[in-house]
């Protein structure tokens, strides 16, 4: 999968995505990450990419022309239809399900805004999706872009060393992940739950599922409304059983 990141600060993105799992995946060729400096496409001799907003107001707005030309360069290079995501707090909230959907494509263009935002006309012209990583404001779209790349890349075959690990993580089944433990069996007077030392895989799986249910109920009860809960799950949590459909 190819990620193209349109940004004013390519060094920030490159530094953040060159390490750990994503960095190793790029070196292996499982994914490709290319940063494109929007400033390189400015027609201004000083490489200016922003100007005052029409109608007045504080701050500056990124101009349409350099963004559009950078996007057109990437589109021609990709040689295939690519979804273009604008990272903005006005977009829909990014979720694990969204990461899976975006991972199905071959090419993804991520547009990082700055200053007071981006000229609305270029958004209308090139953007297919507007995505937010939360209800807060950052200085630019670079950090959200890195979040998307990290989350989406994990869905690409070969990126994770253990291909089954993504299937049991938080949000994969609508629940929070169960607690994890490693050696030693006793640390600071705290013992690993005995069931995990039993070797009984069926019992361990059941315990983990129950822990996920309890943790979700305690920390994110809002997720339970969307989770696929069995009658046994609902009974375990003390929830009323669903009415059968007519």
PLY file of the C-alpha trace (Angstrom):
ply
format ascii 1.0
element vertex 246
property float x
property float y
property float z
element edge 245
property int vertex1
property int vertex2
end_header
0.00 0.00 0.00
1.20 3.50 -0.86
0.75 6.48 1.45
1.29 9.96 -0.01
1.38 12.73 2.58
0.97 16.33 1.40
2.58 18.52 4.03
4.56 21.67 4.77
6.75 19.73 7.20
7.91 16.50 5.55
10.79 16.09 8.00
8.30 15.86 10.89
6.34 13.07 9.21
9.42 11.21 8.04
10.93 11.23 11.51
7.74 9.97 13.10
7.13 7.13 10.64
10.68 5.86 10.14
10.87 3.87 13.37
9.17 0.90 15.04
6.72 -1.37 13.20
5.76 1.13 10.50
9.38 1.97 9.74
10.33 -1.70 9.49
7.33 -2.40 7.26
8.42 0.37 4.89
11.95 -1.04 4.76
10.54 -4.49 3.97
8.41 -3.05 1.19
5.06 -3.96 2.74
4.08 -0.30 2.59
5.47 2.79 0.93
5.38 6.22 2.53
6.17 9.29 0.47
6.02 12.85 1.76
5.35 15.65 -0.72
6.28 19.19 0.27
3.41 21.46 -0.75
5.79 24.42 -0.71
7.66 22.91 -3.69
4.59 23.58 -5.83
4.16 27.25 -4.95
4.39 29.65 -7.90
5.56 32.41 -5.58
9.28 33.12 -5.80
9.49 33.01 -2.01
7.56 29.70 -1.94
4.69 31.28 -0.08
1.72 28.97 0.39
-0.67 31.03 2.54
-2.48 34.35 2.49
-4.96 36.42 4.48
-8.54 35.13 4.56
-11.20 36.93 2.54
-13.66 38.64 4.87
-11.00 39.30 7.48
-10.17 37.38 10.60
-7.13 36.15 12.45
-4.42 33.96 10.94
-3.61 32.81 7.46
-5.22 30.29 5.09
-3.37 27.78 2.93
-3.87 28.62 -0.75
-5.56 26.30 -3.21
-3.03 26.37 -6.06
0.05 24.75 -4.43
-2.10 22.11 -2.75
-3.88 21.26 -5.99
-0.65 21.03 -7.97
0.96 18.83 -5.30
-2.13 16.58 -5.34
-2.12 16.39 -9.15
1.57 15.42 -9.10
0.82 12.57 -6.68
-2.26 11.44 -8.59
-0.30 11.17 -11.82
2.51 9.35 -10.03
0.19 6.88 -8.32
-1.37 5.95 -11.65
-4.58 4.85 -9.94
-7.61 6.38 -8.32
-6.71 7.35 -4.76
-8.88 8.50 -1.90
-7.75 11.86 -0.59
-8.19 12.46 3.13
-8.08 15.94 4.63
-7.15 15.81 8.32
-9.44 18.27 10.09
-11.30 18.51 13.41
-14.42 19.07 11.30
-14.22 15.58 9.82
-15.85 12.37 10.97
-14.12 10.65 13.87
-11.50 8.08 12.90
-12.25 4.53 14.08
-10.81 1.05 13.75
-13.53 0.24 11.22
-12.44 3.27 9.18
-8.84 2.05 9.30
-9.92 -1.30 7.85
-11.88 0.37 5.07
-9.02 2.64 4.07
-6.59 -0.29 4.15
-8.50 -1.92 1.29
-7.16 0.63 -1.18
-3.83 0.60 -2.99
-3.10 4.33 -2.70
-4.06 6.88 -0.06
-3.37 10.61 -0.15
-3.32 12.47 3.17
-3.57 16.27 3.16
-2.15 18.05 6.21
-3.57 21.51 6.80
-1.95 24.33 8.77
-2.57 27.85 9.99
-6.32 28.63 9.99
-7.06 25.87 7.51
-7.24 25.30 3.77
-9.04 27.21 1.01
-12.46 25.55 0.80
-12.33 25.42 -3.00
-9.46 22.95 -3.12
-11.19 20.81 -0.51
-14.24 20.69 -2.76
-12.06 19.87 -5.76
-9.83 17.05 -4.50
-10.88 15.74 -1.07
-12.94 12.55 -0.85
-12.90 12.17 2.95
-12.54 14.54 5.90
-11.33 12.79 9.05
-10.69 13.87 12.64
-8.75 11.97 15.30
-10.66 13.63 18.12
-12.45 16.68 19.39
-9.41 18.90 19.86
-7.32 21.24 17.73
-3.67 20.71 16.78
-1.22 23.05 15.08
-1.33 21.01 11.88
-2.40 17.79 10.23
0.94 16.00 10.45
0.28 14.20 13.74
-3.20 13.04 12.64
-1.71 11.84 9.34
0.84 9.77 11.22
-1.92 8.32 13.39
-3.84 7.23 10.28
-0.77 5.69 8.65
0.07 3.74 11.80
-3.47 2.43 12.27
-4.05 1.60 8.59
-0.62 0.05 7.99
-1.29 -2.54 10.69
-4.05 -3.93 8.46
-1.70 -4.49 5.52
-0.50 -8.11 5.20
3.08 -8.59 6.33
3.29 -5.46 8.48
2.69 -7.23 11.80
5.02 -10.10 12.63
2.14 -12.02 14.20
-0.68 -11.94 11.67
-3.27 -12.95 14.27
-2.38 -10.20 16.74
-4.55 -7.56 15.08
-7.60 -9.79 15.34
-7.71 -9.73 19.14
-6.85 -6.10 19.81
-9.02 -3.39 21.30
-12.06 -2.48 19.14
-11.69 -5.47 16.80
-14.81 -7.14 18.22
-16.32 -3.96 19.58
-14.77 -4.49 23.02
-11.70 -3.28 24.85
-8.83 -5.74 24.97
-8.32 -7.98 28.01
-5.38 -7.32 30.40
-1.99 -8.69 29.36
0.80 -10.15 31.53
4.39 -11.29 30.99
7.25 -12.75 33.08
7.93 -12.84 35.98
4.84 -14.53 37.44
5.13 -12.36 40.58
6.17 -8.71 40.50
5.96 -6.17 43.34
3.80 -8.65 45.24
1.32 -8.89 42.37
0.68 -12.30 40.82
-0.32 -13.16 37.29
-3.90 -14.56 37.34
-3.63 -18.29 37.96
-5.83 -19.16 35.00
-3.15 -17.86 32.62
-0.66 -20.36 34.04
-3.03 -23.33 33.75
-2.34 -24.31 30.16
-6.10 -24.72 29.63
-6.54 -22.73 26.44
-10.34 -22.90 26.42
-10.51 -21.57 29.97
-7.97 -18.86 29.16
-10.00 -17.76 26.12
-13.17 -17.63 28.20
-11.41 -15.66 30.97
-10.02 -13.17 28.48
-13.40 -12.65 26.87
-15.01 -12.05 30.25
-12.26 -9.59 31.16
-12.91 -7.72 27.90
-16.60 -7.55 28.71
-15.98 -6.29 32.26
-13.35 -3.76 31.16
-15.60 -2.38 28.43
-18.54 -2.12 30.83
-16.39 -0.23 33.35
-14.42 2.03 31.00
-16.38 2.40 27.76
-20.00 1.32 28.28
-20.92 3.26 25.14
-19.17 0.57 23.07
-21.51 -2.16 24.31
-24.40 -0.65 22.37
-22.53 -1.42 19.13
-20.77 -4.64 20.15
-22.04 -8.03 19.05
-23.01 -9.56 22.38
-24.26 -13.10 22.74
-27.06 -14.02 25.14
-24.35 -15.42 27.42
-22.43 -12.14 27.27
-25.51 -10.14 28.18
-26.25 -12.48 31.07
-22.66 -12.20 32.33
-22.91 -8.39 32.33
-26.38 -8.35 33.84
-27.89 -6.75 30.74
-31.42 -7.46 29.56
-31.70 -9.94 26.71
-32.54 -8.55 23.30
-36.08 -8.98 22.08
-36.31 -11.48 19.20
-37.04 -9.94 15.82
-40.48 -10.54 14.39
0 1
1 2
2 3
3 4
4 5
5 6
6 7
7 8
8 9
9 10
10 11
11 12
12 13
13 14
14 15
15 16
16 17
17 18
18 19
19 20
20 21
21 22
22 23
23 24
24 25
25 26
26 27
27 28
28 29
29 30
30 31
31 32
32 33
33 34
34 35
35 36
36 37
37 38
38 39
39 40
40 41
41 42
42 43
43 44
44 45
45 46
46 47
47 48
48 49
49 50
50 51
51 52
52 53
53 54
54 55
55 56
56 57
57 58
58 59
59 60
60 61
61 62
62 63
63 64
64 65
65 66
66 67
67 68
68 69
69 70
70 71
71 72
72 73
73 74
74 75
75 76
76 77
77 78
78 79
79 80
80 81
81 82
82 83
83 84
84 85
85 86
86 87
87 88
88 89
89 90
90 91
91 92
92 93
93 94
94 95
95 96
96 97
97 98
98 99
99 100
100 101
101 102
102 103
103 104
104 105
105 106
106 107
107 108
108 109
109 110
110 111
111 112
112 113
113 114
114 115
115 116
116 117
117 118
118 119
119 120
120 121
121 122
122 123
123 124
124 125
125 126
126 127
127 128
128 129
129 130
130 131
131 132
132 133
133 134
134 135
135 136
136 137
137 138
138 139
139 140
140 141
141 142
142 143
143 144
144 145
145 146
146 147
147 148
148 149
149 150
150 151
151 152
152 153
153 154
154 155
155 156
156 157
157 158
158 159
159 160
160 161
161 162
162 163
163 164
164 165
165 166
166 167
167 168
168 169
169 170
170 171
171 172
172 173
173 174
174 175
175 176
176 177
177 178
178 179
179 180
180 181
181 182
182 183
183 184
184 185
185 186
186 187
187 188
188 189
189 190
190 191
191 192
192 193
193 194
194 195
195 196
196 197
197 198
198 199
199 200
200 201
201 202
202 203
203 204
204 205
205 206
206 207
207 208
208 209
209 210
210 211
211 212
212 213
213 214
214 215
215 216
216 217
217 218
218 219
219 220
220 221
221 222
222 223
223 224
224 225
225 226
226 227
227 228
228 229
229 230
230 231
231 232
232 233
233 234
234 235
235 236
236 237
237 238
238 239
239 240
240 241
241 242
242 243
243 244
244 245
